[in-house]
């Protein structure tokens, strides 16, 4: 047990260490980012609670938050299997020590559980605040919620890890195992979201409350037990909820204890038929190719960024086969369609920003970073290669998504151009911002690529910037103080100014900062 | 000629290198020796442009590292003590990247890659991902990548660690050949016998300060380099304790 605690401690020290000279700076950043995220979540929950309370559906908020948070936990735990649970750089050190495989794997599972729980708590706090503000909620409701939450991550984590392990086992049978992992992970995420979008098993709903309850339960059956105990104090529901969560955790601990430790690098040596001729490229092209290969070589890097683009394309394809007008009319919110069309460029801009690859592109260099300094290459060329990789992913996605959306939403030419051009400009801005943030806050001494991608403050800052650039104007559109076209024009002007300033910074000032990393 | 003038680089823990001045002439094979933490790697990293220096100047054939780092780096190659290279590339992809960056034409790069990979016996592994390479193979690949553009100055940090005897001998021969062609080599090592047999000049550092430097035969006289090194470093200790 002592060993397990020590190992867990060492895992957490990799994230934040009080003896790190940058401890205060890092803690400050974490605090500020937590405040900003908390602020966003509060805004979202209060917004949702306001509308739900108006139609008497406030009780649905915890169930909806629980379902969404569980789905997110499921998907993110699939990503984290490779990089956190297996294939860590310290495998070679830990497996050489007199430690059981079970202890090592548990020391990685427990931080995953704690991290997921913390995320759930952070998500639920604004929900509780919003409910207490808009509803007449009894004190024992909060006690029941606090009692339910520690068990909430167990099933999503167990299912996610199991899926991740299966994907890992399958992909290891192929030479290009990383590409197979990426493909299978995308397929899994796609299936989960496709399933979540389907309104299946909804039989003769008598009210919107019942319909949404059934919908949530069909997406995630445990949400029914969660709500039954939380709202109706159904103790049998509680027992079922606890049993499913605890059993799933016990099963996954048993499974990972029996998983073959992967301590050696799989040597998939291709028989070479002599040297291939290597053709000369320009410096930029060579660096771009290197950067793209680096991107594709990392499963966490791809799955945490490209997944946004895949989902964007998935939703736009899905919408081709759905009659949006009918759905909106059924939900009695047909009048919001013009608002959806107005906000579309901003929503797409947010998604494009969330998938930015440059926010961790410097951090991902890790121990290889020294080569950037030794080679006779201008830092600006390195910057451009990283930005181009991001645009290679985002711009074609944007083009396809815009064309598909113009069909499904029957956009006119002006609307189509806005949906296409504004997010394209934002894609450029976010790739520059991501790079600048990462030059300011690099994290090169990571143990696992997952830590560079998921826990990088630069990546978080670029996502927060994308949120600010999208949600604040959408909020302003709601207030109807200014016409939507005026708001979009102002955002476009700000984006162009931002691109200009970032370009100047990257060309004139960023080199010095880059050299001092 | 490489001219290091008053190079200073200090870390937060007060370690580093202080006021180092050294000249390396064409044809010099210069050993840089000292205890662990004496400042050898820091000096080499400053020379390679990895660590920015606090004070001083480094000039190579009148090109300043500070003022024109790109032109400076085009004339040098650096081999680190730990071959952390892009392991998501194959050996050949890595060498092509380096050749592209140094703008080497197709004919020259192919000739050099063929020749050097055969010399270091890794031609059959060039199509494999570097992540599948052993430490020694990675080290060989770094050496090949450093030689591919025929640098005027080769900077090596503990180059023989991890190399098999055959590769070690090949590297020594290449180093000698380079010096015969008036190139410069500056390398750190803990293996004093190698430095003694191979090098024409030597510099000894202790706790960030240069103790002595010059021609090998002038420094060691009739003694072995090991004896001289121990004597000099202990003498410094005695001076400090007094």
Interface residues (C-beta under 8 A of the other chain):
Chain A: X21 X265 X267 X268 X269 X270 X272 X275 X276 X277 X278 X279 X280 X281 X282 X283 X285 X286 X287 X289 X290 X293 X294 X297 X298 X367 X368 X370 X371 X373 X374 X375 X376 X377 X378 X515 X516
Chain B: X12 X45 X48 X49 X50 X52 X69 X70 X71 X72 X73 X74 X78 X80 X84 X85 X86 X88 X89 X92 X93 X95 X96 X97 X98 X99 X100 X101 X102 X103 X104 X105 X106 X109 X110 X113 X114 X117 X123 X124 X125 X126 X127 X128 X131 X132
